[in-house]
Structure formats: structure tokens, C-alpha cells
Amino acid sequence: MQLFFHDWFTAHVSSWNTDSHCAFRIDRAPTEAPPPSARSPLFRFKRPHPPTPDFGCASAGRSFALEIAEAAAGGGRAACARGGQAAGGDGAENTQPLFGHQICTAMEVSPQAPSKDAYCAAMVLSGAGDALGYRNQRWEYCTSGPQIHQELQEMGGLGQICVSLPDWPVSDDTVLHLATAEALATGKNGEPLLQELASRYVEAMKDMDGRKPGPTSILGTSQLRPEEPGGYRIPFNPSATGCGAAMRSMCIGLRYPHPSDLTTLVQVSVESGRMTHHHPTGYLGALASALFTAYAVQGLPLERWGLGLLKTLPLALEYIQSTAADSDLNVGSWAYFQEKWEWYLSERGLASGQGPARFPSAYGPAERDVIYKTFSLDGWAGRSGHDAPMIAYDALLGAGDSWAELCSRAMFHGGDSDSTGVIAASCWGLAHGFRGVPEGNHQKLEYRDRMVAAAGNLYDLAWGQKPV
Ligand SMILES: [Mg+2]
């Protein structure tokens, strides 16, 4: 189950369950309380191990209140991560007030299990988004969104496009995204997982004919030594600001979709990202793609994703500093990613995490080409780790449930359109499945079977044995 609370709320402990989870019920404040029948459903909060019997009701209430407020601000960071034993007893209906009104922005807790089809759509449509944006090199390197739209119209529109070989191959984005997904699908964790990722990235580079891999990915994978201890780490690279890490990381959010997975999501996205892009602007793009995908799984309102990313960055910085791998160089280059995202959210009126997003009054293909460039590091929109997920996010905010509009905004523009497309389509697929997507856009997609298989395996790993 999942719920969102946006304003004031009160919470009550309803019960401790025998599975060491505490159930809560979130209510609106009395001034705006809905009738009891409309109260939100229970959610679960993990009980500490061992329990802390001296944690009185008042202090427990305060602890939980602070944690939930923190979780709200951090996009769910603290939810289920830590808890105190609150008074409330073991009776199923032994409800006691836990804490008073707390202001809260929003959070997601114990997300309801999505369908396996949604996971399938996330993987398959990411490949479709890549192939559409790429158009066998032609559209990735076309600098005019209006020209791409014109060519699309001359082909009969999106519905007439059959995304299949030889004209519509997937690009490097999907090959490397599959490498990430298939490494995660092994179920490995920790060091063995990082070695698996490095090994598969090296292997994936053998499948790049006609797929235009980026120079930083080529260099980074040439430096990996997955057979050696710690061989998944490469030196800091001041030029590794590209989107090559961001474009292959959505599946990390499929593997670690729960709020309680956040620490792991941060670590795996940072480590896998810097296997080729050892620069914060590069590997934080991997974090953004993974986190946004997790948010999409959770059903978190889009307007809150950007703020959630900003609130998660300190976790990534903490991790970087703890691993002592060129820590000073990383810290010295840290600010740009964060500042650019703060600027973007301010532009869209989303700095506080409250919507609706504010777009320019004229925002068609021509205007978007101009505006997207203002997101960029060097004038090539979507080329970098920060702005590939930024353009994808911008497109998601504007597209609603329309696949055609998503493609117009994320795949058919004058920038690095396959990388923005691969990210946007993955998140969109989680929310909307294949609804409204022309069958020709994905049914004969190259590597479709591998994507479906990876989606199923990631789903089973993420949801198979997880208490909800
Ligand atoms: Mg590509």
C-alpha cells in the first residue's frame, strides 16, 4: 500500500505486528479531517531490533515525528530505516495517539507492489525510447527538434514507426542498461555485485558496432579490471561529466525500489556510475536515474522528485567521503550538479516540491531546443549527467499520460535525444505501462526478450520476499 500526505497530519499507533512491523494510520488534522471512513490506510514501520522498551510514548512519538518529517523531506529516506518502540500494545485495535500535528511535505511508505507488467514496460520502453531518439545515429546527432518532428510527420507519425532492425537499432544506452540490469538480476550484492557490473560493462563494449558509445564509456571500461580486487574502480576523471552513467541506471531503481533500499540504491548507483564516469556530474546522473525510477515505482508525485534528489545528495556525498577513492577531487567538483538542479527546480517552480510545474508559455519543439540548452553544461542538451535526467524529468512533467507527447519532448529534440529518451521512457512505463503506445514502437524491438527477462528477474528480487 502507499499513501501520501501533503499538509498536516496526525498519526496513531494501531498495532505492533508479530512480524516486527508497526502499523500506523495517518489522519488529517482535525481542522481539515475527512470523515473516519475516509482515513488513509495503514502503513508499516519497521520495529527496531532489539526493541527499546525504555522508549516512552512521548519520546517515541517525537522520534517518529522527526523521522517521518525527515523522510518526507528526503523523499522517504528514513521511512522504515529506524524506529523506536512506541506505546500502543500488541492489540490490533489498541490505538493510541502517537504524536500531534506535524507539517510534512510528502513521502511514500511501503509502496504497493506494482505489476510485473509495469516493470516490463519500464525496461522495454526504455529501449524503445533509446531507439526512437537514436534513429540509427540520424536523430541523436540532429541538432534541430523541428526538423526531427518534420521528418517524423513525413514518415506518417509515431504510430507508423516500427522500431526494429535494421533501421531502428538500440544504441549504446540500451546495451549498457541491459548490462546493468542483467548484473543486478544475478541477485548478487556488495563487492561481488560490483565485480559483476564491471565485468558486464567490459563485455558490453564488444557489442557497440553502429551504436555510438561515448568516449568516456570507452575509456572507463578500458580501465576496469573486474578480475582484480577493487578492479571496478578507476581514477577520477575531470572530463567524465557525460550522461553515460545516467543512461544505464534506471534498472537500479527497479532492483531497489523501496524507501528502505535508499542507502543501497545510492551506493550501487554511485559505484556503477563511476566505473566509467568518475566525476560527480557523471555518476550523480546515475543516482538521479535510479532514484527517479524508484520514485516511479513508488508512485511518488512527479513534482516531488527533484526535491527528493536534492535531499538525497548528502547521502551520496557521505558515501563518497567514506570510500576514500579520490575523495577530495570528488568533493571539489561536487557543487555543479546540485546547483544546476536547484536552478532548474526554481525555473519550474518546484523548489519546494509543490506543483504544478511552471512551463514557459510557448514550449514547442523550437522553444524546447533553446530552453534545453540552458540546462546544459556545454550547449549540447542532455549530453551530461545532470541534464539527461533533467530533460527526461521535464518531459515527464509535461507529457502526462501521452506517449506521443513524451516522445516529442524527450526523444525528438535537438540534443542527446536517445539518452534523454531512454530515461524518460523507463519512468513513464512504470506509471502507464504500454497504454497508448503503438505496438510497432516496441513489439519488434531489438533485445526485447532480454529486457523482458531482466524485468521479471528484477521484479522477483525486489518484490518476491519483501514484506509490504
Ligand atoms: Mg546512445
Residues whose N, C-alpha, C, O or C-beta is under 5 A from the ligand:
A	BS01	MG	S171 D172 D173 R211 K212 D418
